[in-house]
Amino acid sequence: MSAGIAWVLLVVSGLLDVAWALSMKQAQGYTRLGWSVVSLVLLGLFVYLLGLALRVLPVGTAYAVWTGIGAVGAVALGILLFDEPVTAVRIGSIALVVTGIIGLKLSE
């Protein structure tokens, strides 16, 4: 597998991680069967894709990028879908995460 394909898999895995976090919220502590099943399927998919990407990519960089995608995506969708607060500190913190992801990618 090429590094380019591995990066695509990593990004898709990160996006599935965001979907997983949202599905966990909808599962309400795994008390809603349908959302619980969706959550577990998404969990399996993102872990599988992350594992494939790690065959090629450096673990430190890949994991940091993956968690960054998940963190930024979860915060953004929490704001958009669940009326979570938008504060200067939250936005600044997201900017720091994105800056770190870019820095790690450029340092490969």
C-alpha positions as CSV (number, residue, x, y, z in Angstrom):
1,M,0.0,0.0,0.0
2,S,1.3,3.5,-0.8
3,A,1.6,6.3,1.7
4,G,-1.1,8.2,-0.1
5,I,-3.6,5.4,0.3
6,A,-2.6,5.0,3.9
7,W,-3.3,8.7,4.5
8,V,-6.7,8.4,2.9
9,L,-7.5,5.4,5.1
10,L,-6.3,7.4,8.1
11,V,-8.6,10.4,7.3
12,V,-11.6,8.1,6.7
13,S,-10.9,6.3,10.0
14,G,-10.8,9.7,11.7
15,L,-14.1,10.7,10.2
16,L,-15.6,7.3,11.3
17,D,-14.3,8.1,14.8
18,V,-16.3,11.3,14.7
19,A,-19.4,9.4,13.6
20,W,-18.8,6.8,16.3
21,A,-18.7,9.6,19.0
22,L,-22.0,11.0,17.7
23,S,-23.5,7.5,17.6
24,M,-22.4,6.9,21.2
25,K,-24.2,10.0,22.3
26,Q,-27.3,8.9,20.4
27,A,-27.0,5.4,22.0
28,Q,-27.5,7.1,25.4
29,G,-25.2,4.9,27.4
30,Y,-25.9,1.9,25.1
31,T,-29.6,1.9,26.2
32,R,-30.9,2.4,22.6
33,L,-30.3,-0.8,20.6
34,G,-30.2,0.6,17.1
35,W,-27.7,3.3,17.9
36,S,-25.7,0.9,20.0
37,V,-25.3,-1.4,17.0
38,V,-24.3,1.5,14.8
39,S,-21.8,2.6,17.4
40,L,-20.2,-0.8,17.6
41,V,-20.0,-1.2,13.8
42,L,-18.4,2.2,13.5
43,L,-15.9,1.3,16.2
44,G,-14.9,-1.8,14.4
45,L,-14.5,0.0,11.1
46,F,-12.4,2.9,12.3
47,V,-10.1,0.6,14.3
48,Y,-9.7,-1.7,11.2
49,L,-8.8,1.3,8.9
50,L,-6.5,2.8,11.5
51,G,-4.7,-0.5,11.7
52,L,-4.3,-0.7,7.9
53,A,-2.9,2.8,7.8
54,L,-0.4,2.1,10.6
55,R,1.2,-0.6,8.4
56,V,2.7,2.2,6.4
57,L,2.6,5.5,8.4
58,P,4.6,6.3,11.5
59,V,2.6,5.5,14.5
60,G,3.2,8.7,16.4
61,T,2.2,11.0,13.6
62,A,-0.7,8.8,12.4
63,Y,-2.2,8.5,15.8
64,A,-1.9,12.2,16.6
65,V,-3.5,13.1,13.3
66,W,-6.2,10.5,13.8
67,T,-7.1,11.7,17.3
68,G,-6.9,15.3,16.1
69,I,-9.5,14.6,13.4
70,G,-11.7,12.9,16.0
71,A,-11.3,15.8,18.5
72,V,-11.9,18.6,16.1
73,G,-14.8,16.8,14.4
74,A,-16.5,15.9,17.7
75,V,-16.2,19.5,19.0
76,A,-17.4,21.0,15.7
77,L,-20.4,18.7,15.4
78,G,-21.1,19.1,19.1
79,I,-21.4,22.8,18.5
80,L,-23.5,22.4,15.3
81,L,-25.8,19.6,16.4
82,F,-26.0,19.8,20.2
83,D,-25.7,23.6,20.9
84,E,-22.5,23.1,22.8
85,P,-20.8,26.4,23.7
86,V,-18.7,28.3,21.3
87,T,-16.0,30.2,23.3
88,A,-12.8,31.9,22.4
89,V,-10.9,29.3,24.4
90,R,-12.6,26.4,22.6
91,I,-11.9,27.9,19.2
92,G,-8.3,28.7,20.2
93,S,-7.8,25.2,21.4
94,I,-9.1,23.7,18.2
95,A,-6.8,25.9,16.3
96,L,-3.9,24.6,18.4
97,V,-4.9,21.0,17.6
98,V,-5.1,21.8,13.9
99,T,-1.7,23.5,14.0
100,G,-0.2,20.5,15.7
101,I,-1.6,18.1,13.1
102,I,-0.2,20.2,10.3
103,G,3.2,20.5,12.0
104,L,3.4,16.7,12.5
105,K,2.4,16.0,8.9
106,L,5.0,18.5,7.6
107,S,7.7,17.0,9.9
108,E,7.5,13.5,8.3
